[in-house]
Amino acid sequence: MALILVAEDDPGTLKLLSVVLQHQGHDVVETTTGTQAWDLIQRLRPDLVVSDINMPGMTGFDLLGQVRDDIDLALTPFILLTSLQERRDMRQGMRMGADDYLTKPFQSRELIDAVNAQLGKQALRAASQEMQFHARLHDALEAQARDLGDDYEDKLALALSQQWPGTHDEGRGAPEVQGVLLCAGILAHDQWAATLPPPALAHLLKRFHESCGDTAHLFGASHMQFTGDGIVALYQDPSPTLATSPALRAIKAALGLQKSVAALRAFIARQHPGLALPTFDIGMAVHCGPVGLMRLEGLIGGAAQTVPVGQTVVDTLAIQRHAVGGGTPITVTVPVLRSITGAVVAAQRYLLALPHREQPIDVCRIEALTL
């Protein structure tokens, strides 16, 4: 219940006030002078003050004025007691900010009703302040999240721009390099597109692209190309920061993306509780061969970027989209598998027919990794 300070110089009235309020379950602090009441109010910060007007030293009016002038105590509910029947004393108290007054002698029910009314108002005021605080906090966190997201994207774009070579080779054709490609994309993307409204689908794709971009960058991808429902990352040898082979780095990145599926599923569940949605999964393919590097102007922040293109990219995308196997499959071509012999466990090897190729391509699905 509430902590109530009672200031009354008449012993009988003070006893009556205390007994009635304690019977209601409140904690009561008693004092007989206004000066002592002010000291107790500053130290204890009671939920409510009940004060007589005529007290020695400091009157109830003086005490009320002290409370209302203190920025930390100004909203404390204050009930005045008076034995004077003159209306000017009641009006003066209300003008000074008293919340209510009782005329002595008073009935116990009158005191209880007055106290309950003021404590109820205080509770409503506190609840309103709490709601306003949480609203402001929510807005601040939303703004912070937007700022952090924008800052993160700017830093990632700068890091990728600095890492990608060939952005200043004006007038040259697209150079060709030998490398390993990792392609990752959302499985059953057409079902997601048909189920989610465009803004929700865009939010999901943004989260997925961020996860893919972070992981590919972490394992030393030299170039990246974002597709509608996925990403293509190029790994070259040597890496300026990582000693492992490009094939091993691509496989490790694929494993990292495989583990990120649970976090993406949790994100979807939070965003769309109770909505019947397809099971979220991604498919990945790792392939190697010659890759062209094409310069594009102004993709991120106005800076020129270089993206991987060519037949090897087309083949890798097709393998990712047409590979068989449930769960979150990682499918590699046999040349990649041979370059990392002993580092992976092959689950299923088969010939994969691709719509754009006359001959099938030899691939292997990986389930367990020993990296």
N, C-alpha and C positions, 0 to 999 in steps of 0.2 A: 504494500500500500504506500501511502504518501508520507513524507516527512513534513510536519506542520509546526511552525513556530507560533506560539501564543504569547502575546505581550499584554498583560493586564495587572494593574496595581491592586485590584480588590481581590483578597484571597478566596472569598466564596465564589466569585465569578470565575476566577482562574481555575479553581477546582472543578467547577461544573463543565467548563470548556474542555479540560483535559479528559475527564471521565467520559463525556459523550464521544469525543473524537477517538479515544483509545478503544472504546467499545465498538467503533466502526472499523477497527483494525489498523488505524494510523499510528505512526510514531510521533509523539508530541514532545516538543522542547518548550519549557516554561521559563518566563522571565517577567519581572515586575517593573522594569524600567525601559524607556526607549533607548537609552544609551547602550545598555547591555544587549538589547534586542538587535541593534545595528551591528554590534560586534559579532553576535551569533549568526546573523544573516550572511555576513561576509565570509565567515569561516565555514558554515555548514551548507549554505546555498539550499534552503528548504524549498519544497515544492509549493508551499502556500504559507502566507503570513496572515494571522488574525490578530488585530491590534486594537486596543482601546485608544480613544482620542486623547483623553485627559490623563497624562502620566507625568510624573516628576522628571525634571531634567530635559527630556526630549519628548515632545507630544507625538501622538499618532500621525498628525499631519507632517511634522518634521521627519519622522521615520519614513513615511510614504515618499516624501520628496527626495530623501537620500537614496532610496531604492530606485526610484524612477530616473534619477540622474546618473546612476551607475550603469555603464554600457553592458556589463556582464549580468546584471541583476534586474534590468529594467522590465523584463517581461514576467517577473515573478507575480503570480496572482495575489491580490491584497484585499482583505475584507476588513472594514472599519467597524468598531463597536462604539456606540455613543448612548449616553443616558439623557442627552439633551434633546428636547423635542423641537428645537428650532430648525427650520428647513434650511437656513443658510449654512449651518454646519454640514448637513448632508450634501448640499450643492457644492460646497467648497471641496469636500473630499472627492466627489466625482470629477470636479474640474481638475484636480491634481492628479487624477489617474487611478483612483480606487476602482476596483472591479465590482464591489458590492458593499452594502452596509447592513448592519443589524442594530435595532434599537433595543436597549436593555429596559426592562427584562424581556428576554426572548425565550421561545420554546425550543426544546431540543430538536424538534423536527425542522424548525426554521434554520437552525445552525447546520444540520446535516444536509438539507437541500441546498443551502448556499455553498457549502464546501464542495459537495458533489458537482454542482454546476460549474464551479471554477476549475476543478480538477479535470472535468470533462473537456472544457474549452482548451486547457493546457495540453491534454492528450491529443486533441484534434490539431492544435497548432504544431505540436512536435511531429505528428504523422505527416502533416503537410510539408514541414521543413525537410523531413526525411525523403519524401517523394521528390521534392525539388532538388535535393542534393543528389539523389540517384539519377535523376534526369540529366543534371549537369554533368555528373560523372560519366554517364553513358555517352553523352555528346562529346565529352573530352576524349574518351577512349576511342570513339569512332574517328574523331579527327586525328588522334595520334596514330591509329592504325593506317589511315589513309596517307598520312605524312611518311610513316615508316615504309609503307608499301612503295610510295613514289620514290623515296630515297633509295630503297633497295633496288628497284628497277633501274634507276639512273646509274647506280654503282655497278650493277651487273652488266648493263649495256656498255659502260666505259671499260670494264675489265675485258669483256669479249672483244670490243673494238681494238683494244691495245694488243690483245693476244692474236687476233686474226692477221695473217700476213697478206701482202698483195694489195693493200688498199691505196697505195700511192703509185701504182704502175700504170700511169695514164697512157692510153694509146696502144697498149699491148693486148693480145688475145688472151683468152682464158687459159692459164697454165694448167698442166695436167700433172697430178702426183699419184703415187701409189699409197693406198691407205686402207684402213679398216672402217667400215660404216656400221653404226648402230642405229636401227630404226625402232621406235616405240610408238604405239598407237592404241587408242581405246577400242576394245573389241565391241562388236554390236553397236557401233556408233550411230547407225541409222535408227535403232530402237530408242536410243537416248534422245536423238533429235526429234523423234516423233512423240516422245513422252513428256519432255520438259519444255516449258515455254522458252522462247529465245533468250530472255535475260538470264534465266536460271542456267541454261545450257552454256551461255557465254561465261558465267561465273565458274562453272565446273571446268570448262576448257582452260580458263585462266589459271586456276589452281593446278591443273594437271601439267600445263606448260611450265609453270614455275618449278614444280617438282622435277620434271624432266631436265629443264635447263640447269638447275642447281647441280643435280647428280652428274650430268654429262660434263659440266664444267669442272666439278670436283676431281674427276678422274682424267683430266687433261685433254678434253676435246679441243681440237685446234679450230674447227669451224662447225657451225650449226645452222640448220634450216628448219624453221617451224612450219609444219603443214597444218591443215584444218583440224585434224584430230590426232596429231602426233608431232614427232620431231625426228630429224636425221642428224646425227653427230658424226664427225670425221675424226679419226685418231690416226696420227702419223708418227713415224719413227725418224729421228729421235724426238722425245719430248724434252723441253728445256728444264722441266721440274721433276719429271717422273722417269725412273730408269727402266720400268717394266715395258714389255713389248706393247705395241698398239692393240693387238688382239686381246691380250690379258686385260688391258685397261678398259676396253669395250665390254668384255665379259663382266668385269667387276662393276661397271656402271649399270649393266643390265640387272645384275643381282641386287644392286641398291634400289633400282626402280621396282623390282619384284617385291622387295620388302616394303616399299612405300604404298602398296595397294591397300593395306589395312588402314593406314592413316587417311587415304582418300575415301575409303568406304565410310569411315567414321565421320568425315566431313560431310558426305552426302546424307548420312542418317540425321545429322544435326540440322542440316538445311531443309530437309524434306521429311520430317517425321510422319509416319503413318501413310506415306504415299507409296503405292505399289510400283516399284521400279525394277529394271533389269539388274542382275548381279554385275557390279562393276569389276571389270578385269581389263588388263592390258596385254597385248602381245608384242614380242620383241624379236627382231631378226638381226643377225650379225653376218656381214659379207665383206669380202675384200676385192680389190681390183683397182684399175685406174679411175681417177676422179678428176673432173674438171672443176676449176675454181672460178666462179663468175663474180665479177664486181657489180654491186648494185648500189646506187646512190641514195643516201638519206633515209634508210629504213628505220633507224633508231636514233632519235634526237638529232637528225640532220647529218649524221656521220655516215660515210660510205662503209658498206659491209661486203664481205666475200662469202658466198654460199656454195656448197658442193652441188654439182650437177653432173649429168651424164648417165650412161647405161648402167653403171654399177649402182647408182642411186635408184634408178627405176627398178632394177632387179631387187634391191634390198626392200624397198617399199612393197613390192608385190609379194615377196616371201613373207613379210610380216602380216599381210592381209589374208594370205591364202594358206598359211601353215596350219597343220592339224594339231589337235591336242587341247585338253581342257585346262582349267586353272589359269595360271599366268605363264604361258610357255615362252621359253627362250629357244629360238631356232637358229642354228648356225650352218653355214655352208661347209662342205668337207674341207676345202682349202684352209678355212679358219680353224676347223677342228684339228687338222694336222699340225698347225703351227702352235697349238697349245696342248699337245698330247701329254697326258699325265696330270694335267691341271683340272680337267673336267671329267664328269661321268656322263657318258652318252646313254640316253634312255631309248631312243627310237630313231633309226636311220631309214630314209625312204627317198624315192624320187618324187619331186614336187612339180606338177604341171602348172605352168604359169600362162595366163591368157596371151601375153605378148611374145612368148618364145615358142619356137618350133620344137625344141628339145627340152625335156624336163631337167631340173637342176637337182643335184645330189645334196641333200640337207640332213641334218641330225638335230633332234630335239634333246635339250639338256634339262635334266630334272635336279640333279644333285651336283654341287660344286665342292671341290677340295682345295679351293684357293686359300 
